[in-house]
Amino acid sequence: MRHRFTYVLLGLVLFTTLAGTATVAARSGKSTASYNVGIVYSRTGLLSAYGGEYIQGLKLGLNYATKGTKKVNGKSINLTLVDDKTDPATAVNATKDLIGQGYKIIMGSESSGVALQVAPLAAQNQVLFISGPAANDGITGINKYTFRSGRQTLQDVQTVNGFLKGSGKKVVVFDQDSVFGHGNYAAVKALVGAKGHTVSEISVPLSATDFTPFAQQAKNANPDLIFVAWAGTTAGAMWKALDQQNVFNGPDVVTGLAERATWASLGDQATKIHFLSHYVYTAPKNKVNDWLVAQMRKKSQVPDIFTPDGFNAALMLVQALKKGDYNVDQMITALEGFKFLGPKGFEAIRPQDHATLQPMFRVQLVKSGSHLVPKVLGTVSSYDTAPPIVAMKG
């Protein structure tokens, strides 16, 4: 019985030693024959449309950055795509599995809830994480292992200032009684309020089906600008209520422009709204965007709102591998301060907190036959949309 216990103990010691050796090897700068990259994204689930745009942009960006070879430093890039189903728990399990297999680069995350769960895993296991379209501001500066290829909410809100001339304006945030809604209000109050404007909130319960009383409140507030923060299937009814209460007959009504498939749901009010835009393919004028548009035109497609986030992720991946050769610390150094021309224009990764500085756009939708097309009102520079610097947490 004592011998059996000894054998078990020796087995556990051996297993622990091998596991430790494997972990050290996975984190070392030892060169590999190819690069394994895990893409944890929403192929299905609530944000599957965003996931599709991200992946398409990623693949095109990889072709662009490697001139069609899909190789860096003479080594192949192997992408392993895993569906997180827009569910944080599923994403965490998938990420743990990939890290356990020795993957040192994880990319993806359309959902902020997913990104905020995956980022700590990256720090705990010392792997590089490049988040995608997830917009939560908490992703910026969460730890030194985490970067983002898309914009964040504060950059959306900074774009609102582009619609306001002068100071002392009255701004109403018309939102849903949710974390998303109140988060937008807090950001507008902080950033737009800092420009000398007065900001108040009208918060609508998520259970509401009649939006007339809230639209009346917005009208009676007599603001210079109404910023609408809304998500979900009730958007059409909400816009209609604002229109019926003549809210559009005075202040600028501003909101974020979502993916093209949602434009028709805005109804007759679509052309009355002013939009802050992360990206519409007609706005940027540069060779990278021209290339992307030309490639997608071959399939009778056009880039959508999050196509650039995938494209940027590919540019960041190639930069990290080219300079870091799968060594995590060296890849982090390669990305900090990285400046590049992406589909949106010139962008830069701020070394202090890994915010991705980028231009944003002011847009209005206009009728072209039976279709809605974007009319670009202006570009807001990466300097003017830059979020405040935050201290790196880990």
Protein Blocks (a to p, Z undefined) as FASTA:
>chain_A
ZZmmmmmmmmmmmmmmmmmmmmmmmmmmbdcfbdcddddddfbcjklmmmmmmmmmmmmm
mmmmnnonopgehiacddddddeklpaklmmmmmmmmmmnopabdcejjbfklmmmmmmm
mmmnopacddfkblbfklgopamkbccfbdcfklmmmmmmmmpgcehiacdddddddfkl
mmmmmmmmmmmmmnopacddddddfkbcblklmmmmmmmnopabdcdddedjklmmmmmm
mmmnommnmcacddddddfklmmmnommlmmpccddfbdfklpgcfklmmmmmmmmmnop
acdfklmmmmmmmmmmmmmmmmnnopaklmmmmmnopacddfklccdddfklopacdddd
ddddddehjaccdddfbdcdfklmpccddddfZZ
